[in-house]
């Protein structure tokens, strides 16, 4: 592991910024006391908040940003706000001042700016948005969650490599099981791109970890540790899962308030229900990661509180400290080498300066 990082923080992003951001920094600093933060935003609003938390004084460098990207602003319009807190935070990563950025601001703007300013890692065609969700067997990584509506086989294979490394770094799994989301688990199910991606993974260095195709119910069941899909399907699955969790919480509240007997039952079940509430707490899973970029980018939920924002910072610290991007490069290189060894005659050398491509993958 490397030394703990410097993180660039978008101080004005999120429904409850900047107060939530500063409070989240205070919580994160207790967990990562050696981490340094570059905080970008309206100095007139941020400085008084920082002054109320003396322990942040030496850990946070405040950088004034004269513009704010609203939550409903189109990504193309956000590109023109070069002095926004989000843009300056990303610029700090591109310039080498920080190794990662955390923002609770506009998702589309963050993705677009990160792709343009930071660019993708060599060999990565498209970055993917990854997230963590609860399952019956622990936690599961899902990607893509909306960054790429349409994907080809190459993209899905790259997502699998990045998901494997992410599960190793963040979840601490030595050999994560990987599945491709499909309409059935049989090998003949799905379209050509899904079957092609599966064939490539079965012949790859992570073949032993590849479970095959999984269905929607396998996500909550924890059949695999990593679920790979395109951004359209992934986003639908994510929102469906979030809605289901909210419904469970609502139904439990109704069940235990319908009668005096139900309230008494709640008292007996309170400790178990508290454990369930903690397990399903969305703040535990806050922080979607933009994987495949040259810097670490973590998107916090816009409506989160300080605890949730601190968790997003936890994820960024883990990714930087464990050299996440270097490990993606290594994993992709191993996959490319295996493909080249499998079919040398059909893998011509790439043109000078061109990013290597996965043989057998479209796009």
C-alpha positions as CSV (number, residue, x, y, z in Angstrom):
1,X,0.0,0.0,0.0
2,X,1.1,3.6,-0.7
3,X,0.9,6.6,1.6
4,X,-2.6,7.9,2.3
5,X,-3.7,10.3,-0.4
6,X,-4.6,13.9,-1.1
7,X,-8.2,14.1,-2.2
8,X,-9.9,17.0,-4.1
9,X,-13.4,17.7,-2.7
10,X,-16.2,19.4,-4.5
11,X,-17.5,21.6,-1.6
12,X,-20.6,22.8,-3.3
13,X,-22.0,19.6,-4.8
14,X,-25.1,18.0,-3.2
15,X,-28.5,18.9,-1.9
16,X,-27.1,19.8,1.5
17,X,-23.8,21.4,0.6
18,X,-21.6,22.9,1.8
19,X,-22.6,22.1,5.4
20,X,-22.9,18.4,4.7
21,X,-19.5,18.3,3.0
22,X,-17.6,20.0,5.8
23,X,-19.2,17.7,8.4
24,X,-18.4,14.7,6.3
25,X,-14.8,15.8,6.1
26,X,-14.6,16.0,9.8
27,X,-15.9,12.4,10.1
28,X,-13.6,11.1,7.4
29,X,-10.6,12.8,9.0
30,X,-11.1,10.8,12.2
31,X,-10.9,7.6,10.2
32,X,-8.0,8.8,8.0
33,X,-6.0,11.3,10.1
34,X,-3.1,11.4,7.6
35,X,-5.2,12.3,4.6
36,X,-5.0,15.8,3.1
37,X,-8.0,17.5,1.5
38,X,-8.2,20.3,-1.2
39,X,-11.7,21.8,-0.7
40,X,-13.1,23.7,-3.6
41,X,-16.0,26.1,-3.3
42,X,-17.3,29.5,-2.2
43,X,-14.8,30.7,0.3
44,X,-17.3,33.0,1.9
45,X,-19.5,30.1,2.8
46,X,-16.9,27.5,3.5
47,X,-14.4,29.4,5.6
48,X,-16.8,29.9,8.5
49,X,-17.8,26.3,8.5
50,X,-14.2,25.2,8.6
51,X,-13.5,27.6,11.4
52,X,-16.0,25.7,13.6
53,X,-14.1,22.5,13.3
54,X,-10.5,23.2,14.5
55,X,-9.2,19.8,13.7
56,X,-9.8,20.4,10.0
57,X,-7.5,23.4,10.0
58,X,-4.2,21.6,9.2
59,X,-5.8,18.9,7.0
60,X,-7.9,21.0,4.6
61,X,-6.7,23.6,2.1
62,X,-9.5,25.8,1.0
63,X,-9.5,26.8,-2.7
64,X,-12.0,29.4,-3.9
65,X,-14.4,28.5,-6.8
66,X,-16.6,31.3,-8.2
67,X,-19.1,29.0,-9.9
68,X,-21.4,26.1,-9.0
69,X,-22.8,23.4,-11.2
70,X,-26.5,23.0,-10.4
71,X,-28.0,19.6,-10.2
72,X,-30.2,20.0,-13.3
73,X,-27.5,21.6,-15.5
74,X,-26.8,19.7,-18.7
75,X,-23.3,18.2,-18.9
76,X,-22.5,20.1,-22.1
77,X,-23.3,23.4,-20.3
78,X,-21.2,22.3,-17.3
79,X,-18.2,22.2,-19.6
80,X,-18.3,25.9,-19.9
81,X,-18.1,26.6,-16.2
82,X,-14.3,26.3,-15.9
83,X,-14.3,27.9,-12.4
84,X,-16.8,25.7,-10.9
85,X,-16.0,23.8,-7.7
86,X,-16.4,20.4,-9.5
87,X,-14.2,21.4,-12.5
88,X,-11.4,22.8,-10.3
89,X,-11.4,19.7,-8.1
90,X,-11.1,17.5,-11.2
91,X,-8.4,19.8,-12.6
92,X,-6.4,19.2,-9.3
93,X,-6.4,15.5,-10.0
94,X,-5.4,16.0,-13.7
95,X,-2.6,18.4,-12.5
96,X,-1.2,15.9,-10.0
97,X,-2.1,17.9,-6.9
98,X,-4.6,15.2,-5.8
99,X,-5.0,11.5,-6.6
100,X,-8.8,11.4,-6.4
101,X,-11.9,13.6,-6.4
102,X,-15.2,13.2,-4.4
103,X,-18.3,15.0,-5.3
104,X,-22.0,14.8,-4.5
105,X,-22.9,17.1,-7.4
106,X,-24.5,16.6,-10.8
107,X,-23.8,13.0,-11.9
108,X,-23.8,13.7,-15.7
109,X,-21.5,16.7,-15.3
110,X,-19.1,14.8,-13.1
111,X,-18.9,11.9,-15.6
112,X,-18.5,14.1,-18.6
113,X,-15.9,16.4,-17.1
114,X,-13.9,13.5,-15.7
115,X,-13.9,11.7,-19.1
116,X,-12.7,14.9,-20.9
117,X,-10.3,16.2,-18.3
118,X,-8.8,13.0,-16.9
119,X,-9.4,10.7,-19.9
120,X,-9.4,6.9,-19.7
121,X,-6.6,4.6,-18.8
122,X,-4.6,3.1,-21.8
123,X,-6.5,0.1,-23.1
124,X,-9.8,1.1,-21.6
125,X,-12.4,2.1,-24.2
126,X,-15.0,3.5,-21.8
127,X,-15.1,4.2,-18.1
128,X,-17.8,2.5,-16.0
129,X,-19.9,3.6,-13.0
130,X,-19.7,1.0,-10.3
131,X,-21.6,0.7,-7.0
132,X,-22.0,-1.7,-4.0
133,X,-25.3,-3.2,-3.0
134,X,-26.3,-5.6,-0.2
135,X,-26.9,-9.2,-0.9
136,X,-27.8,-12.4,1.1
137,X,-24.1,-13.3,1.1
138,X,-22.5,-9.9,1.8
139,X,-21.9,-7.1,-0.6
140,X,-22.0,-7.2,-4.4
141,X,-20.3,-4.9,-7.0
142,X,-22.4,-3.8,-10.0
143,X,-21.2,-2.1,-13.1
144,X,-22.0,-0.3,-15.3
145,X,-24.8,1.7,-13.5
146,X,-25.5,4.3,-16.2
147,X,-22.3,5.7,-17.7
148,X,-22.7,3.7,-21.0
149,X,-26.2,3.0,-22.2
150,X,-25.0,0.7,-25.0
151,X,-22.0,-1.6,-24.7
152,X,-20.2,-4.1,-26.9
153,X,-18.4,-7.3,-25.8
154,X,-15.1,-5.5,-25.3
155,X,-16.7,-3.0,-22.9
156,X,-18.3,-5.8,-20.9
157,X,-14.9,-7.7,-20.6
158,X,-13.2,-4.5,-19.5
159,X,-16.0,-4.0,-16.9
160,X,-15.4,-7.5,-15.6
161,X,-11.6,-6.8,-15.2
162,X,-12.3,-3.5,-13.4
163,X,-15.0,-5.1,-11.2
164,X,-12.7,-7.9,-10.2
165,X,-10.0,-5.5,-9.1
166,X,-12.5,-3.2,-7.3
167,X,-13.9,-6.2,-5.4
168,X,-10.4,-7.2,-4.3
169,X,-9.5,-3.6,-3.2
170,X,-12.7,-2.4,-1.6
171,X,-14.4,-5.6,-0.5
172,X,-11.2,-7.4,0.3
173,X,-12.2,-10.5,-1.6
174,X,-9.2,-12.7,-2.8
175,X,-11.0,-14.2,-5.8
176,X,-14.3,-12.5,-6.5
177,X,-16.9,-14.5,-8.5
178,X,-18.0,-12.7,-11.7
179,X,-21.2,-12.9,-13.6
180,X,-22.8,-11.2,-16.6
181,X,-26.4,-10.1,-16.2
182,X,-28.6,-11.8,-18.7
183,X,-32.2,-13.0,-19.2
184,X,-31.2,-16.5,-18.3
185,X,-28.3,-18.5,-17.0
186,X,-28.0,-20.9,-19.9
187,X,-25.1,-20.4,-22.3
188,X,-27.3,-19.8,-25.3
189,X,-29.3,-17.0,-23.7
190,X,-28.8,-13.4,-24.6
191,X,-27.5,-11.6,-27.6
192,X,-24.2,-11.9,-29.4
193,X,-22.3,-9.3,-27.4
194,X,-23.1,-11.1,-24.1
195,X,-22.1,-14.5,-25.4
196,X,-19.0,-13.1,-27.0
197,X,-18.0,-11.4,-23.7
198,X,-18.6,-14.7,-21.9
199,X,-16.4,-16.6,-24.3
200,X,-13.6,-14.2,-23.9
201,X,-13.8,-14.3,-20.1
202,X,-13.8,-18.1,-20.1
203,X,-10.5,-18.0,-21.9
204,X,-9.0,-15.2,-19.8
205,X,-6.7,-15.2,-16.7
206,X,-9.8,-14.7,-14.5
207,X,-11.7,-17.7,-16.1
208,X,-11.7,-19.6,-12.8
209,X,-13.7,-16.7,-11.2
210,X,-16.2,-16.4,-14.1
211,X,-19.5,-17.9,-13.0
212,X,-21.3,-17.3,-16.3
213,X,-24.6,-15.7,-16.8
214,X,-26.8,-14.5,-13.9
215,X,-30.3,-13.2,-13.7
216,X,-31.9,-10.3,-11.8
217,X,-32.7,-12.3,-8.7
218,X,-29.1,-13.4,-8.4
219,X,-28.0,-9.9,-7.5
220,X,-29.8,-9.9,-4.1
221,X,-29.0,-13.6,-3.7
222,X,-25.3,-12.9,-3.9
223,X,-24.7,-15.6,-6.5
224,X,-21.7,-13.7,-7.7
225,X,-19.6,-10.9,-6.1
226,X,-19.4,-8.9,-9.3
227,X,-22.3,-8.3,-11.7
228,X,-21.4,-7.0,-15.1
229,X,-24.0,-5.3,-17.4
230,X,-24.5,-2.3,-19.7
231,X,-25.4,1.0,-18.2
232,X,-29.1,0.9,-19.3
233,X,-29.8,-2.4,-17.7
234,X,-27.6,-1.7,-14.7
235,X,-29.3,1.6,-13.9
236,X,-32.8,0.0,-14.1
237,X,-31.6,-2.8,-11.8
238,X,-30.1,-0.3,-9.4
239,X,-33.2,1.9,-9.2
240,X,-35.4,-1.2,-8.8
241,X,-33.3,-2.4,-5.9
242,X,-33.4,0.9,-4.2
243,X,-37.1,1.0,-4.5
244,X,-37.4,-2.5,-3.1
245,X,-35.3,-1.5,0.0
246,X,-37.5,1.5,0.6
247,X,-40.6,-0.6,0.3
248,X,-39.3,-3.1,2.9
249,X,-38.6,-0.3,5.3
250,X,-42.0,1.2,4.8
251,X,-43.8,-2.1,5.3
252,X,-41.8,-2.9,8.5
253,X,-42.9,0.5,9.9
254,X,-46.5,-0.2,9.1
255,X,-46.4,-3.8,10.5
256,X,-45.1,-2.6,13.8
257,X,-47.5,0.3,14.3
258,X,-50.8,-1.4,13.4
259,X,-51.8,-2.4,16.9
260,X,-50.7,-2.4,20.5
261,X,-49.6,-6.1,20.1
262,X,-47.5,-5.1,17.1
263,X,-45.8,-2.3,19.2
264,X,-45.1,-4.8,21.9
265,X,-43.7,-7.2,19.4
266,X,-41.4,-4.4,18.1
267,X,-39.9,-4.1,21.6
268,X,-38.9,-7.8,21.6
269,X,-37.5,-7.5,18.0
270,X,-35.9,-4.1,18.4
271,X,-32.3,-5.3,18.6
272,X,-32.6,-7.5,15.6
273,X,-34.4,-4.8,13.6
274,X,-31.7,-2.3,14.5
275,X,-29.1,-4.7,13.0
276,X,-31.3,-5.0,9.9
277,X,-31.6,-1.2,9.7
278,X,-27.8,-0.8,9.9
279,X,-27.3,-3.5,7.2
280,X,-29.7,-1.8,4.8
281,X,-28.6,1.7,5.6
282,X,-28.1,3.4,2.2
283,X,-25.2,5.4,3.6
284,X,-23.1,2.2,3.8
285,X,-23.4,1.9,0.1
286,X,-22.9,5.6,-0.8
287,X,-20.3,6.4,-3.4
288,X,-20.5,5.3,-7.0
289,X,-17.1,4.9,-8.6
290,X,-16.1,6.0,-12.1
291,X,-13.7,3.2,-13.0
292,X,-11.2,3.3,-15.9
293,X,-10.1,6.9,-15.6
294,X,-6.5,8.1,-15.0
295,X,-7.6,9.4,-11.5
296,X,-9.9,8.1,-8.8
297,X,-13.4,9.6,-9.1
298,X,-16.1,8.9,-6.5
299,X,-19.7,10.2,-6.9
300,X,-21.6,10.6,-3.6
301,X,-25.4,10.5,-3.7
302,X,-26.7,14.1,-3.9
303,X,-29.1,13.7,-1.1
304,X,-26.7,12.1,1.4
305,X,-25.8,13.3,4.8
306,X,-22.4,13.8,6.4
307,X,-22.0,10.1,7.4
308,X,-22.8,9.1,3.8
309,X,-20.4,11.6,2.3
310,X,-17.7,10.4,4.7
311,X,-18.3,6.8,3.4
312,X,-17.7,8.1,-0.2
313,X,-14.4,9.5,1.0
314,X,-13.6,6.1,2.6
315,X,-14.0,4.5,-0.8
316,X,-11.7,7.0,-2.5
317,X,-9.0,6.6,0.2
318,X,-9.1,2.8,-0.2
319,X,-8.8,3.1,-4.0
320,X,-5.9,5.4,-4.0
321,X,-4.0,3.8,-1.1
322,X,-4.3,0.4,-2.8
323,X,-3.1,1.7,-6.2
324,X,-6.4,0.8,-7.8
325,X,-5.6,2.3,-11.3
326,X,-2.2,0.5,-11.4
327,X,-3.9,-2.8,-10.7
328,X,-6.4,-2.1,-13.5
329,X,-3.5,-1.6,-15.8
330,X,-1.9,-4.9,-14.6
331,X,-5.1,-6.8,-14.9
332,X,-5.8,-5.5,-18.4
333,X,-2.3,-6.3,-19.5
334,X,-2.6,-9.9,-18.3
335,X,-5.9,-10.3,-20.2
336,X,-4.4,-8.9,-23.4
337,X,-1.4,-11.1,-23.1
338,X,-3.6,-14.2,-22.6
339,X,-5.6,-13.3,-25.7
340,X,-2.5,-12.7,-27.8
341,X,-1.1,-16.1,-26.7
342,X,-4.3,-17.8,-27.5
343,X,-4.6,-16.5,-31.1
344,X,-1.3,-14.9,-32.2
345,X,-2.1,-15.1,-35.9
346,X,-5.3,-13.0,-35.5
347,X,-3.8,-10.4,-33.2
348,X,-1.8,-8.0,-35.2
349,X,0.4,-5.5,-33.5
350,X,-1.4,-2.2,-32.7
351,X,-0.3,0.9,-34.5
352,X,2.2,3.0,-32.7
353,X,0.5,5.1,-30.0
354,X,-2.8,3.3,-30.3
355,X,-4.4,1.7,-27.3
356,X,-4.3,-2.1,-27.4
357,X,-7.7,-3.8,-28.1
358,X,-9.2,-7.0,-27.0
359,X,-9.1,-9.5,-29.8
360,X,-12.5,-11.0,-30.6
361,X,-14.3,-8.0,-29.1
362,X,-16.4,-5.6,-31.2
363,X,-16.4,-1.8,-31.0
